């Protein structure tokens, strides 16, 4: 009887969890907490997206035209950066890509083997899942390495500006004024966001990226 | 050991829950059932959630019809096994589609050239001339 009750409670808890945890999807906003304050990031509207795009284009043009003292380009397009990385530092992005591809092929084989196991093959399932996790970790390291090498390209810096601008406009803080809850913009303008060196700026950027799934 | 639960893991857990599966099914039958508070400007997360709702709905349907020996509730509830099953399922469907197309071509050939198939000796052979 005790066991039955426990089991029933577990089922009820699980059902309750299903119903009570829809905050990720219930609307197009994502709530989060930094220290003791509550914030939310909402989806940008058309006007904000257009402004962000405009800013991205201007940044792109600005970086494209910037020169060093000797007249050479201060920033490089991704294609040229890849070439320079290989020539001057021996970092081969194409090789990283092919290593990623190879790992993905291995991953595919492991997944296919895993799919053809029955529930009773407990040990084999666990072993394959461990191998899959190891391959995924290796792939992630390569992907992060590549992203790090290419972060300074003109395209990536312009895209960075795009996301930062949207973050500066879409993050709101919850405040209670005369027992009435209101949501207010955290940064009045983009320049305020740029000056903000607290964790909030970075966490908010991560949250917006997550909300838009623009990873 | 603490296991980090990614956004995708959370979305999948919600999407395969009976509550959301029932709601999803009902919303397909009855257009005035709304899944989210907002009706437009869906977030990336919401779009992904809709994708998972559809995937799990399909898997639960196939499970009910006992379509594949490797599909079980445990497979659906385990992210890695579920991903593996979806890859395997795609390959299987691809294979079945190719087989169907081959049979279709053969029957087309038979109806055009009935004489060549009369003694059962004629065969349709596909040759891949692409370079290795």
Boltz contact constraints between the chains, C-beta under 6 A:
constraints:
  - contact:
      token1: [A, 18]
      token2: [B, 17]
      max_distance: 6.0
  - contact:
      token1: [A, 18]
      token2: [B, 19]
      max_distance: 6.0
  - contact:
      token1: [A, 19]
      token2: [B, 19]
      max_distance: 6.0
  - contact:
      token1: [A, 24]
      token2: [B, 10]
      max_distance: 6.0
  - contact:
      token1: [A, 24]
      token2: [B, 45]
      max_distance: 6.0
  - contact:
      token1: [A, 25]
      token2: [B, 46]
      max_distance: 6.0
  - contact:
      token1: [A, 25]
      token2: [B, 49]
      max_distance: 6.0
  - contact:
      token1: [A, 26]
      token2: [B, 37]
      max_distance: 6.0
  - contact:
      token1: [A, 27]
      token2: [B, 37]
      max_distance: 6.0
  - contact:
      token1: [A, 27]
      token2: [B, 38]
      max_distance: 6.0
  - contact:
      token1: [A, 28]
      token2: [B, 38]
      max_distance: 6.0
  - contact:
      token1: [A, 28]
      token2: [B, 41]
      max_distance: 6.0
  - contact:
      token1: [A, 28]
      token2: [B, 43]
      max_distance: 6.0
  - contact:
      token1: [A, 43]
      token2: [B, 41]
      max_distance: 6.0
  - contact:
      token1: [A, 43]
      token2: [B, 43]
      max_distance: 6.0
  - contact:
      token1: [A, 111]
      token2: [B, 84]
      max_distance: 6.0
  - contact:
      token1: [A, 111]
      token2: [B, 87]
      max_distance: 6.0
  - contact:
      token1: [A, 112]
      token2: [B, 88]
      max_distance: 6.0
  - contact:
      token1: [A, 114]
      token2: [B, 81]
      max_distance: 6.0
  - contact:
      token1: [A, 114]
      token2: [B, 84]
      max_distance: 6.0
  - contact:
      token1: [A, 115]
      token2: [B, 70]
      max_distance: 6.0
  - contact:
      token1: [A, 115]
      token2: [B, 84]
      max_distance: 6.0
  - contact:
      token1: [A, 115]
      token2: [B, 85]
      max_distance: 6.0
  - contact:
      token1: [A, 115]
      token2: [B, 88]
      max_distance: 6.0
  - contact:
      token1: [A, 116]
      token2: [B, 70]
      max_distance: 6.0
  - contact:
      token1: [A, 119]
      token2: [B, 72]
      max_distance: 6.0
  - contact:
      token1: [A, 119]
      token2: [B, 74]
      max_distance: 6.0
  - contact:
      token1: [A, 129]
      token2: [B, 80]
      max_distance: 6.0
  - contact:
      token1: [A, 132]
      token2: [B, 80]
      max_distance: 6.0
  - contact:
      token1: [A, 210]
      token2: [B, 7]
      max_distance: 6.0
  - contact:
      token1: [A, 211]
      token2: [B, 43]
      max_distance: 6.0
  - contact:
      token1: [A, 211]
      token2: [B, 45]
      max_distance: 6.0
  - contact:
      token1: [A, 212]
      token2: [B, 44]
      max_distance: 6.0
  - contact:
      token1: [A, 213]
      token2: [B, 44]
      max_distance: 6.0
  - contact:
      token1: [A, 213]
      token2: [B, 48]
      max_distance: 6.0
